[in-house]
Amino acid sequence: MTTETVDSPHSGAARGTKDTDVGENGGHGDGSGHGRGAGAFWRYWTASTVSRLGDQVTAVALPLVAVVTLHATALQVGLITGAAYVAWLLIGLPAGVLVQRLPLRGTQIAMDLVRAAAVTSVPLTAVLGVLGLPQLVAVALVVGLASVVFDVGNATFLPSIVAKEQLTARNSLVSGSSAATELAGPSLGGVLVQLLGGAASMLLDAVSYLASAALLRSLPYAGQPAGERARGAGMREQIREGWRYVTRHPVIGPCAADATAVNFVCGGLMTLTPVFLVRTLGAPAAVVGALMATAGLGSLLGAAATPRLVARLGSGRALCRAAAIAAGFAFLLPLAGSGWAALVFAVGNAGFSAGVVVTSIVTRTHRQTQTPPELLPRVMATVRFVSWGAIPVGALAAGAAAEAWGTRTALLLIAVCSVASPAILLASPVRRLRELA
């Protein structure tokens, strides 16, 4: 699960997050309420949930294909994980401008089709007997690049179809449904891998991308906002505007730094989890799926609790406490053992994810409500460029640490790194705020 998003998740392995955000009017909206309505939100929610379920199957299948079928090392699994998210370093900043310049619906459909084709190539080459590690890395990279463009549009669209006072509740619902798929998807993926093999089980993800594209195709045409079409500033200047807003903001800046620290940890966990569960604990594929699914359980509980926590503590205090709780649970992960002792991993996984989801919902809602509408796509792209860019770094660092000192020691080092998240918040102005706004 990745923070800032929860759009994505430390159980997420090498996958693209598929959220379908298109309003009833098919446009981005202008903050006036145009395009808002229950129908628009529920169509968005349905497409997103169906698509995420396939994502979660691949979250288990892709690393297991590498570990079980190709006998990949921890560092090689790190390459696959890193490739999926290095896309944010490559095109993360321009994506915020591109989203405002390209037709939304057509761009989203194209990105879904690209990802479906990439994922489908894995079972096809497996059948032909030519599947190799370079292809898995390439698939992860292609899916990641397409997901960057797709996700930036998603993250900026929700405020145009949901009233401002409903954003926390709607973000919690979206995160909750995402958590439910994280709970069901890895378990389903583990069973499918055990029954059909990892490559064949990835067909479900391809089908989910096609279903997402079909749902998008049924919606009205979505163009870019009229205000952005008229802007004369070039791409470089627009990128700089978004960067300056994030880095100079007293709340969004520290929250972006916090998200970066958390996502470094998440990248490490994406690399180490399948290797640790399969090789260190000796768990079969179905059990691996079940243990990874505990992240979804924690995310579901965190998403459900967020509105009450914010109402009771205030968004600022809820953010700081959730960050500290997530870091504490991370230290349980390296203590897990085989058999029933694997439940220690389940508890740590669930607790870490719950804390991350709370921080993600709170910070995302703050950005959506406090950022000027004309800057929101670029602000979202900037935050994700920085924070999601830490995922491949964490993935590769964890893989290298596992090669040098063993997987359990690498997990412990990742847990130590998780302390940076609450430390960043407590050292910033956020520490003194009951409410972020």
Sequence and secondary structure as in RCSB ss.txt:
>XXXX:A:sequence
MTTETVDSPHSGAARGTKDTDVGENGGHGDGSGHGRGAGAFWRYWTASTVSRLGDQVTAVALPLVAVVTLHATAL
QVGLITGAAYVAWLLIGLPAGVLVQRLPLRGTQIAMDLVRAAAVTSVPLTAVLGVLGLPQLVAVALVVGLASVVF
DVGNATFLPSIVAKEQLTARNSLVSGSSAATELAGPSLGGVLVQLLGGAASMLLDAVSYLASAALLRSLPYAGQP
AGERARGAGMREQIREGWRYVTRHPVIGPCAADATAVNFVCGGLMTLTPVFLVRTLGAPAAVVGALMATAGLGSL
LGAAATPRLVARLGSGRALCRAAAIAAGFAFLLPLAGSGWAALVFAVGNAGFSAGVVVTSIVTRTHRQTQTPPEL
LPRVMATVRFVSWGAIPVGALAAGAAAEAWGTRTALLLIAVCSVASPAILLASPVRRLRELA
>XXXX:A:secstr
 BTTT SB TT  S         TTSS   SSSTT SHHHHHHHHHHHHHHHHHHHHHHHHHHHIIIIIS   HH
HHHHHHHHHHHHHHHHHHHHHHHHHHS HHHHHHHHHHHHHHHHHHHHHHHHHT   HHHHHHHHHHHHHHHHHH
HHHHHHHHHHHS GGGHHHHHHHHHHHHHHHHHHHHHHHHHHHHHH HHHHTHHHHHHHHHHHHHHHTS      
HHHHT    HHHHHHHHHHHHHH TTHHHHHHHHHHHHHHHHHHHHHHHHIIIIIS   HHHHHHHHHHHHHHHH
HHHHHHHHHHHHH HHHHHHHHHHHHHHHHTTGGG  SGGGGHHHHHHHHHHHHHHHHHHHHHHHHHHHHS TTT
HHHHHHHHHHHHHHHHHHHHHHHHHHHHHH HHHHHHHHHHHTTHHHHHHHTSGGGG SS  
